[in-house]
Amino acid sequence: MPSIRSNLRPRTWTRYEELGRIHLLPLLGATRIGDLSVQKVQALHGRMLGMGISPSTVHHAHAVLHRALADAVRWGMVSRNVAGLVPPPRRATHEMQTLTGAQARELCRAAAGSRFEALYVLAVTTGMRQGELLALRWSGVDLDRGLVQVTGTMTRTEAGLSIAPPKTARSRRAVALADQAIEALIRHRERQKQEKALLDEAWVDEDLVFPNSIGGPMQRDHLVKRDFAPLLQRAGLPAIRFHDLRHTAATLLLSEGVHPKVASEMLGHATVAITLDRYSHVTETMQRAAAQSMSELLRGTSGGPGTFPGSR
């Protein structure tokens, strides 16, 4: 319904529609909403899993059904949300893979001189999301101050690719750039000027920092399949997801003693608690280093106040 659609991000609405059309309607379409029961929802899970559908997809389909029934309860169509009485299958979790500092340097070396060199340097130094990088506009880049403004994310809608608002309010942020990122962006800007001059009127000028070959929006999957995956092979690096570059940036920031609050703001997390929870494997190491510093302080062998990891 339009009222529901207007409250969802375009990509979320597209996914909801897909789950309903492909999975829920074929299996539940003949069932009246008032006839849905706990047993039928449980049977839905079983049938989907029996068809070889992944637990993650069944979990997401359950979420769509749960939301639809919640609306039905609110509108007085049914008295209770039976989906809320059935636990969905546990989603498969993607194991976080990160590059080491040496591997991150190798990635940047392998990308040097390529069309998307600056994109990869930004990814591993800022932790910006793929959609945020592809939505970045030159008007939001201040190379003199070494800042980029994250104001949107590239998303696919029924009308095609477009820039949507950031994932959360905290995702709209200013991100400070490392020297390597500034230098890569300067080279990238000059390279793009040459591309633009060569194509002349064929160039679609949308002010995008990382457009496709004619200036328009770059598709996420095209970037991964045509550039990122081959880059990892050239660099001799493991076949990680693009999103793992964000995990890499966060891990390296925290490992280098950057305060979690600062790292959280750079990453655009809603709260610092998300950062601390998601990267607890790093913060545990930081705590051990802090405990060692405290031991040295009490033994009188430390460098004095202000020498804890991360203090600058």
C-alpha positions, 0 to 999 in steps of 0.5 A, a space after each residue: 500500500 502507498 502509505 506503507 511504501 512511503 515509510 520504507 527505503 526504496 531498497 527495503 520496499 523492493 525486497 519486501 515486494 520480492 519476498 511476498 511475490 516469490 515466496 509468501 503469495 505462492 504458499 499462502 495466497 489461497 489462505 484467508 488472512 483470518 484463517 492463518 494460524 500458528 500451525 500454518 505459519 510453522 508449516 510455511 517455514 517447513 515448506 520453504 526450508 524443504 524447498 531448499 530456501 535458505 534460513 536467512 530468506 525464510 527469516 526475512 519472509 517471516 518478517 514481511 508476514 509479521 509486519 503485514 499481520 501487525 498492520 492487519 491487527 491495527 486495522 481491525 482485520 484480525 485479532 492477533 498477529 500469529 506470526 509473532 507467536 512463531 519463532 523464525 529460523 535463525 539467520 545464517 551469519 556472515 563471518 566477518 573477514 578483514 584484511 591485515 594492515 599489510 594486506 590493505 596496503 597490498 590492495 591499494 598498491 594493486 589498485 594504483 593507477 586504476 579507475 577506482 583506485 581512490 574508491 578502494 583507498 577511501 573504503 579501507 581508510 574511512 569505512 564508508 559503505 559501498 552505497 555511500 561511496 557510489 553516491 559521493 558527489 564532488 560537491 561534497 568533497 573538500 580536498 583542501 580541508 581533507 573532508 568528505 560529506 556523506 549525504 546519501 547512498 546509491 540504491 536501486 528502485 523500480 525506476 533505476 539507480 538513484 541516491 537515497 537518504 543515508 541508512 540512519 541519521 548518524 550515517 549523514 556525516 563528515 569524514 576526515 581523510 587520510 593523506 593517501 585518500 586525499 592524494 588518490 582523490 586528486 589523481 582520480 579527479 584529473 583522470 576523470 577530467 580526461 575521461 569527460 573531455 574524451 567523451 565530450 557530450 556523451 558524458 552524463 554529468 551527475 557530479 558523481 565521484 565514482 560513476 560508470 564509464 559515461 558518468 552515470 550511477 555505477 551499479 554495485 554488482 558491476 563494480 564487484 564482478 568487473 573490478 573488485 573481484 579481479 583486483 583481489 585476485 591480482 593482489 593475491 588476497 582472499 575473496 572477501 565481500 566488498 563490505 568487508 573493507 568496511 570491517 577492515 577499516 573499523 578493525 584497523 582504526 580500533 587496533 591503532 588506538 583510535 577511540 571507539 567513539 571517534 571510530 563510531 562517528 567515522 563509520 556512521 553507526 547509530 551508537 558507539 555501542 554498535 561499534 563496541 559490540 561488532 568489533 569486540 574482538 578488537 576491543 578485547 585486545 585494547 583492554 589487555 593493552 590497557 591492563 598492561 599499561 596499568 600494571 606498568 604504571 603501578 610498578 613505576 615502569 610506564 611513561 607516566 600519565 597519558 600513555 594508555 593505548 589510544 592516548 594522543 
